Amino acid sequence: MGYFKILIKNGNLFDGYNFCGKKDVFIADGKIQKIGDKLTDTADFTFDVDGKIIAPGFVDIHTHIL
């Protein structure tokens, strides 16, 4: 299966516990490959998310059990 290479730039990175500051995230082969400052990797799509939060995909475990 082919995956796009995605570069997310200038986001306020939240790792699930703490905010890590303004970071770039490079995704290739369906996985995060690099997290760092001012990444210059070649990507199919680049998103500048300045002022936005980058966070892991959260799973909603909220349920109602009778």
Secondary structure, 3 states (H helix, E strand, C coil): CCCCCEEEEEEEEECCCCEEEEEEEEEECCEEEEEECCCCCCCCEEEECCCCEECCCCCCCCCCCC
